[in-house]
Amino acid sequence: MTNSALDLMPQKVIDSMPRLYKTDSQGKQAMILCHLFGPIGDFYLTEVNEEGTEAFGFTKLAAHPDGAELGYIPLTSLKQCVGKFKSNPIVNLKYMIERDLHWSPKPLKEVMK
């Protein structure tokens, strides 16, 4: 299921990313290794915990684009959104979140413009 865009954090992706706090000293040079997106916004991930339940990165919410910020992202909450979407895709389209399968790593500074 690692090729499914709705599988937000497959083990292969978790294993390829630095653990939380490992890129702190890199600032805006830290690499975004995973991009999640949907109607609610974009989530650019630079680090993740071993379980794949929490990440650090840059969040830009569709409803509040001027409030984009760096911070911790609860991946379990995003996975719950995917569950709502899968249960009734037409009614719950607003909950759709998927992993960008064509993402190429780039530094944070490129998305924080």
Secondary structure by P-SEA (a helix, b strand, c coil): ccccccccccaaaaaaccccccccccccccccccccccccbbbbbccccccccccbbbbbbcccccccccccccaaaaaaaaaaaaacccccccccccccccccccccccccc
